[in-house]
Amino acid sequence: MEKFRSVVCKILCLMIGSLPVVSGGVHFENEFLFYRSIIAYSIVPTSLVFLVAFLITATHLVVGCCLLTQHNVVAGSVVSLILFSIYGFAQVYAVYRGLEIDCGCYGPMRNETIGVASILKVGCFATASGLLVYLSSRTPSMGSTRATKAIG
């Protein structure tokens, strides 16, 4: 069972980790477009948009690198779950308010208006992140603290 969990964790790390690295890189490259996307959601005060954009982008790159290199998988998957949950709530709130805006997820690579499809995508990534949290915390080869304590 351990080997199966390890393989599933590795697949999830690749799947989940690639998205934040790509989107983080796109956001760093097109920072003003990302600022505009954050402003369009009308959740963050304008005075904090630059800081929030930087923190989101940097967090994406760190989380993606953690998952792709499979270093600190448990922490990376927890942060990934938190990020995707926040994005899901932000999109649901924007749809509830009747905003028809680009999700801002992929920069100029792909324009996608928020709606059911984008919310479902974020929900799938949040679910996959949650599964990775669960599995990686129970898999010694993924650096689970529980397993590390049992071995040491």
C-alpha angles and dihedrals in degrees: 000000000000092000092050091050090048093052092047090049091052092050091048091048090055094044097045097033096054095059098059092044092052095042092043091053092047091049093050089049094047102031097156092054088051091049089053091051092051091048091050091062089059092212102107120060110251091240090062100044096099093049093045092048092051094046093048093048094046091047090051091053094046094046092045092050091048091053097041093049090039090231114143092356096170093055093041093051092047091053090045090053090050093049095048090046091052091048091050093051091046091053094046090049092049092050090047089055090050096246116159101200139141111266090232090219101126105019115222092340090084132005109211123171112220114255142111094317095051092044091051091050092052089046091053091051091047090050092048089049090051090050089050091051090052097045099039092050088058098042117085093201089059092057099259110183091216091057092043091055091049093051097043 
